[in-house]
Amino acid sequence: MTLKSPPLKLMKTAVFVLIVVVFGVLHQDFWNWDNPGLVFGSIPVGLAYHASYSVVAAILWAIAVKFAWPTRLEKWADGEEVD
């Protein structure tokens, strides 16, 4: 089986979509709403959570761009021959 086989590509897509959905649910950090604690002695827990969330979101989008970028459409728009 090659890496470009349709079942494997479909499974990779499904896993990535699942990760994005779970990540979207984690954005609603209701467990931190009433937490009065501080991180590093001065940063509220909710703010630290969202700062970390932003870093992970940037990494997730970088992965999406790397693996889901429509290079075929980009080649077509540049006038190059498309496979």
C-alpha distances in whole Angstrom, upper triangle without the diagonal:
4,7,8,7,10,10,9,11,14,14,14,17,18,19,20,23,24,25,27,28,29,30,33,34,35,37,40,41,43,44,45,48,51,50,53,51,50,48,49,53,53,50,49,46,45,45,43,41,41,41,38,36,36,35,32,32,32,29,27,28,27,23,23,25,22,19,21,23,23,23,23,26,28,27,28,31,32,32,29,27,24,21
4,5,6,9,10,9,10,13,13,13,16,18,18,19,22,23,24,25,28,29,29,32,33,34,36,39,40,43,43,44,47,50,49,52,50,49,46,48,51,51,48,48,45,44,44,42,39,39,39,36,34,34,33,30,30,29,27,25,25,24,21,21,22,19,16,18,20,20,20,20,23,24,24,25,28,29,29,26,24,21,18
4,6,9,10,7,7,11,11,10,13,15,15,16,19,20,20,22,24,25,26,28,30,31,32,35,36,39,40,41,43,46,45,48,46,46,43,44,48,48,44,44,42,40,40,38,36,35,35,32,31,31,29,26,26,26,23,21,22,21,17,17,18,16,13,15,17,17,17,18,21,22,22,24,26,27,27,25,23,20,17
4,6,9,7,6,10,11,11,12,15,16,16,18,20,21,22,24,26,26,28,30,31,32,35,37,40,41,42,44,47,46,49,48,47,44,46,49,49,45,45,43,41,41,39,37,36,36,33,31,31,30,27,26,26,23,21,22,21,17,17,18,15,12,13,15,15,15,15,18,19,19,20,23,24,25,22,20,17,14
4,6,6,6,9,10,11,12,14,16,17,18,20,21,23,24,26,27,29,31,32,33,36,38,40,41,43,45,48,47,50,49,49,46,48,51,51,47,47,44,42,42,41,38,37,38,35,33,33,32,29,28,28,26,23,24,23,20,19,20,18,15,15,18,17,18,17,20,22,22,23,26,27,27,25,22,19,16
4,6,5,6,8,10,10,12,14,15,16,18,20,21,22,24,25,27,28,30,32,34,36,39,40,41,43,46,46,49,48,48,45,47,50,50,46,46,43,41,41,40,37,36,37,34,32,32,31,28,27,28,26,23,23,23,20,18,20,19,15,15,17,16,18,17,19,22,22,22,25,27,27,25,23,19,17
4,5,5,6,9,10,10,12,14,15,16,18,20,21,22,24,26,27,28,30,33,34,37,38,39,41,44,44,47,46,46,44,46,49,49,45,45,42,40,40,39,36,35,36,33,31,32,31,28,27,28,25,23,23,24,20,19,21,20,16,16,19,19,20,20,22,25,25,26,28,30,30,28,27,23,20
4,5,5,6,9,10,10,12,14,15,16,18,20,21,22,24,26,27,29,31,33,35,36,38,40,43,42,45,44,44,41,43,46,46,43,42,39,38,38,37,34,33,34,31,29,29,28,25,24,25,23,20,21,21,17,17,19,17,14,14,18,18,19,19,22,24,24,25,28,29,30,28,26,23,20
4,5,5,6,9,10,11,12,14,15,17,18,20,21,23,24,26,27,30,32,34,35,37,39,42,41,44,43,43,40,42,45,45,42,41,38,36,37,35,32,31,32,29,27,27,26,23,22,23,21,18,18,18,15,14,16,14,11,11,14,14,16,16,18,20,21,22,24,26,27,25,23,20,18
4,5,5,6,9,10,10,12,14,15,16,18,20,21,23,24,26,28,30,33,34,35,37,40,40,43,43,42,40,42,45,45,41,40,38,36,36,35,32,31,32,29,27,27,27,24,22,23,22,18,19,20,16,15,17,17,13,12,16,16,18,18,19,22,23,24,26,28,28,27,26,22,20
4,5,5,6,9,10,10,12,14,15,16,18,20,21,22,24,27,28,31,32,33,35,38,38,41,40,40,38,40,43,43,39,39,35,34,34,33,30,29,30,28,25,26,26,22,21,23,20,17,19,19,16,15,18,17,13,14,17,18,20,21,22,24,26,27,28,30,31,30,29,25,23
4,5,5,6,9,10,11,12,14,15,16,18,20,21,23,25,27,30,30,32,34,37,36,39,38,38,36,38,41,40,37,36,33,32,32,31,28,27,28,25,23,23,22,19,18,19,17,14,15,16,12,11,14,13,10,11,14,16,18,19,21,22,23,25,26,28,29,28,27,24,22
4,5,5,6,9,10,11,12,14,15,16,18,20,21,24,26,28,30,31,33,36,36,39,38,38,36,38,41,40,36,36,33,31,31,30,27,26,27,25,22,22,22,19,17,19,17,13,14,15,12,10,13,13,10,9,13,14,16,17,18,20,22,23,24,26,28,27,26,22,21
4,5,5,6,9,10,10,12,14,15,17,18,20,22,24,27,28,29,31,34,34,38,37,37,35,37,40,40,36,35,32,30,31,30,26,26,27,25,22,23,23,19,18,20,18,15,16,18,14,13,16,16,13,12,16,17,20,21,22,24,26,26,28,30,31,30,30,26,25
4,5,5,6,9,10,11,12,14,15,16,18,21,22,25,26,27,29,32,32,35,34,34,32,34,37,37,33,32,29,28,28,27,24,23,25,22,19,21,20,17,16,18,16,13,15,16,13,12,16,16,13,13,17,19,21,22,24,25,27,28,29,31,33,32,31,28,27
4,5,5,6,9,10,10,12,14,15,17,19,21,24,25,26,28,31,31,34,33,33,31,33,36,35,31,31,28,26,26,25,22,21,22,20,17,18,17,14,13,15,13,9,11,13,10,8,12,13,10,10,14,16,19,20,21,22,24,26,27,28,30,29,29,26,25
4,5,5,6,9,10,10,12,14,15,18,20,23,24,25,27,30,30,33,33,33,31,34,36,35,32,31,28,26,26,25,22,21,22,20,17,18,19,15,14,16,15,11,12,15,12,10,14,15,13,11,15,17,20,21,21,23,25,26,27,29,31,30,30,27,26
4,5,5,6,8,10,11,12,14,16,18,21,22,23,25,28,28,32,31,31,30,32,35,34,31,29,26,24,25,24,21,20,22,20,17,18,19,15,14,17,16,12,14,17,14,13,17,18,15,15,18,20,23,25,25,26,29,30,31,33,35,34,34,30,30
4,5,5,6,9,10,10,12,15,16,19,20,21,24,27,26,29,28,28,26,29,32,31,28,26,23,22,22,21,18,17,19,16,13,15,15,12,11,14,12,9,12,14,12,11,15,16,14,14,18,20,23,25,25,26,29,30,30,32,35,34,34,31,30
4,6,5,6,9,10,11,13,15,18,20,21,23,26,26,29,28,28,26,29,31,30,27,26,23,21,21,21,17,16,18,16,12,13,14,11,9,12,12,8,10,13,11,10,13,15,14,13,16,19,22,24,24,24,27,28,28,30,33,32,33,30,30
4,5,5,6,9,10,12,14,17,18,20,21,25,25,28,28,28,27,30,32,31,27,26,23,20,22,21,18,17,19,17,14,15,17,14,12,15,15,12,13,16,15,14,17,19,18,16,19,21,25,26,26,27,30,31,31,33,36,35,35,32,32
4,5,5,6,9,11,12,14,16,17,19,22,22,25,25,26,24,27,30,29,25,24,20,18,20,19,16,15,18,16,12,15,16,13,12,15,15,12,14,17,16,15,19,20,19,19,22,24,27,29,29,30,33,34,34,36,38,38,38,35,35
4,5,5,6,9,11,14,15,16,18,21,21,24,23,23,22,25,27,26,22,21,18,16,17,16,13,12,14,12,9,11,12,9,8,12,12,9,12,15,14,14,17,19,18,18,20,23,26,28,28,28,31,33,32,34,37,37,37,34,34
4,5,5,8,10,13,15,16,17,21,21,24,24,24,23,26,28,27,23,21,19,16,17,17,14,12,15,14,10,12,14,12,10,13,14,12,13,16,16,15,18,20,20,19,21,23,26,29,28,29,32,33,32,34,37,37,38,35,35
4,5,6,8,10,12,14,15,18,19,22,22,23,23,26,28,27,23,21,18,15,17,17,14,13,16,15,12,14,16,14,13,16,17,15,16,20,19,18,21,23,23,22,24,27,30,32,31,32,35,36,36,38,41,40,41,38,38
4,5,6,9,10,11,13,16,16,19,19,20,19,22,24,23,20,18,15,12,14,14,10,10,13,12,9,12,14,11,11,15,15,14,16,19,18,18,21,23,23,23,25,28,31,33,33,33,36,37,37,39,42,41,42,39,39
4,6,9,11,11,12,16,16,19,19,19,19,22,23,22,18,16,14,11,12,13,9,8,11,11,8,10,13,11,10,14,15,14,15,18,19,18,21,23,23,23,25,27,30,33,32,32,35,37,36,38,41,41,42,39,39
4,6,9,9,10,13,14,17,18,19,19,23,24,22,19,16,14,11,13,14,11,10,14,14,11,13,16,15,14,17,19,17,19,22,22,22,24,27,27,26,28,30,34,36,35,35,39,40,39,41,44,44,45,42,43
4,5,6,7,10,11,14,15,16,16,20,21,19,16,13,10,8,11,12,8,9,12,12,10,13,16,15,15,18,19,18,20,23,23,23,26,28,28,28,30,33,36,38,37,38,41,42,41,43,46,46,47,44,45
4,5,5,8,10,13,15,17,17,21,22,21,18,14,12,9,13,14,11,12,16,16,14,17,19,18,18,22,23,22,24,27,27,27,30,32,32,31,33,36,39,41,40,41,44,45,44,46,49,49,50,48,48
4,6,7,8,11,12,15,15,19,20,19,17,13,10,9,13,13,11,13,16,15,14,18,20,19,19,23,24,23,25,28,28,28,31,33,33,33,35,38,40,43,42,43,46,47,46,48,51,51,52,49,49
4,6,5,8,9,11,12,16,16,16,13,9,7,6,9,10,8,10,13,14,13,16,18,18,19,22,23,23,25,27,28,28,31,32,33,33,35,38,41,43,43,42,46,47,46,48,51,51,52,50,50
4,6,8,11,13,15,18,18,17,14,10,9,7,11,12,11,12,15,16,15,18,20,20,21,24,25,25,26,29,30,30,32,35,35,35,36,39,42,45,44,44,47,48,47,49,52,52,54,51,52
4,6,9,12,15,18,17,16,15,11,10,9,13,14,13,15,18,19,18,21,23,23,24,27,28,28,30,32,33,33,36,38,38,38,40,43,46,48,47,47,51,52,51,53,56,56,57,55,55
4,6,9,11,15,14,14,12,8,7,8,11,12,11,14,16,17,17,20,22,22,23,26,27,27,29,31,32,33,35,37,37,38,39,43,45,48,47,47,50,52,51,52,55,55,57,54,55
4,7,10,13,11,11,10,7,7,9,11,12,13,15,17,18,19,21,23,24,25,27,28,29,31,33,34,35,37,39,40,40,42,45,47,50,49,49,52,54,53,54,57,57,59,56,57
4,7,10,9,9,8,6,6,9,11,11,12,15,16,16,18,20,21,22,24,26,27,28,30,32,33,34,36,37,38,39,41,44,46,49,49,48,51,53,52,53,56,56,58,55,56
4,6,5,6,5,5,5,9,9,9,11,13,14,14,17,18,19,21,23,24,25,27,29,30,31,33,34,36,37,38,39,43,45,48,47,47,50,52,50,51,55,55,56,54,55
4,5,6,5,6,6,9,9,7,10,12,12,12,15,16,17,18,20,22,22,24,26,27,28,30,32,33,35,36,37,40,42,45,45,44,47,49,48,49,52,52,54,52,52
4,6,6,9,10,13,12,9,12,15,13,14,17,18,18,20,22,23,24,26,28,28,30,32,33,34,36,37,38,42,43,47,47,45,48,51,49,50,53,53,55,53,53
4,6,9,10,13,13,11,14,17,16,17,20,21,21,23,25,26,27,29,31,31,33,35,36,37,39,40,41,45,46,50,49,48,51,53,52,53,56,56,58,56,57
4,7,9,12,10,10,13,15,14,16,18,19,20,22,24,24,26,28,29,30,32,34,35,36,38,39,40,43,45,48,48,46,50,52,50,51,54,54,56,55,55
4,6,8,7,6,10,11,10,12,15,15,16,18,20,21,23,24,26,27,29,30,32,33,35,35,36,40,42,45,44,43,46,48,47,48,51,51,53,51,52
4,6,5,6,9,10,11,12,14,15,17,19,20,22,23,24,26,28,29,30,32,33,35,35,37,40,42,45,44,43,47,49,47,48,52,52,54,51,52
4,5,5,6,9,10,11,12,14,16,16,18,20,21,22,24,26,27,28,30,32,33,33,35,38,40,43,43,42,45,47,46,47,51,50,52,50,50
4,5,5,6,9,10,10,12,14,15,16,18,20,20,22,24,25,26,28,30,31,31,33,36,38,41,40,40,43,45,43,45,48,48,50,47,48
4,5,5,6,9,10,10,13,14,15,17,19,20,21,23,24,25,27,29,30,30,31,35,37,40,39,38,42,43,42,43,46,47,48,46,47
4,5,5,6,8,10,11,12,14,16,17,18,20,21,23,24,26,27,29,30,31,34,36,39,39,38,41,43,42,43,46,46,48,46,46
4,5,5,6,9,10,11,12,14,15,16,18,20,21,22,24,26,27,27,29,32,34,37,37,36,40,41,40,42,45,45,46,44,44
4,5,5,6,9,10,10,12,14,15,16,18,20,20,22,24,25,25,27,30,32,35,34,34,37,39,37,39,42,42,44,41,42
4,5,5,7,9,10,11,13,14,16,17,19,20,21,23,25,25,26,30,31,35,34,33,36,38,37,38,41,41,43,41,42
4,5,5,6,9,10,11,12,14,16,17,18,20,21,23,24,25,29,30,34,33,32,36,38,37,38,41,40,42,40,40
4,5,5,6,9,10,10,12,14,15,16,18,20,21,21,23,26,28,31,31,30,34,35,35,36,39,39,40,38,38
4,5,5,6,9,10,10,12,14,15,16,18,20,20,21,24,26,30,29,28,31,33,32,33,36,36,38,36,37
4,5,5,6,9,10,11,13,14,15,17,19,20,20,24,26,29,29,28,31,33,32,33,36,35,37,35,36
4,5,5,6,9,10,11,12,14,15,17,18,19,23,24,28,28,27,30,32,31,32,35,35,36,34,34
4,5,5,6,9,10,10,12,14,15,16,17,20,22,25,25,24,28,30,29,30,33,33,34,32,32
4,5,5,6,9,10,10,12,14,15,15,19,21,24,24,23,26,28,27,28,31,31,32,30,31
4,5,5,6,9,10,11,12,14,15,19,20,23,24,23,25,28,27,28,31,30,32,29,30
4,5,5,6,9,10,11,11,13,17,19,22,22,22,24,26,26,27,30,29,30,28,28
4,5,5,6,8,10,10,11,14,16,19,19,18,22,23,23,24,27,27,28,26,26
4,5,5,6,9,10,10,14,15,19,19,18,20,23,22,23,26,25,27,25,25
4,5,5,6,8,10,13,15,18,19,18,20,23,23,24,26,25,26,24,24
4,5,5,5,7,11,13,16,16,16,19,20,21,22,24,24,24,22,22
4,6,5,5,9,10,14,14,13,16,18,18,19,21,21,22,20,20
4,6,6,10,10,13,15,14,16,18,19,19,22,20,21,19,19
4,6,9,10,12,14,14,16,18,19,20,22,20,21,18,18
4,6,9,11,12,12,14,16,17,18,21,19,20,17,17
4,6,9,9,9,11,13,14,15,17,16,17,15,16
4,5,5,6,9,10,11,13,15,14,14,12,13
4,5,5,6,8,10,10,12,11,12,10,11
4,5,5,6,9,10,11,9,9,6,8
4,5,5,6,9,10,10,11,8,11
4,5,5,6,9,9,11,9,12
4,5,5,6,5,7,6,10
4,5,5,6,7,6,10
4,5,8,10,10,14
4,6,9,10,14
4,7,9,12
4,6,10
4,7
4
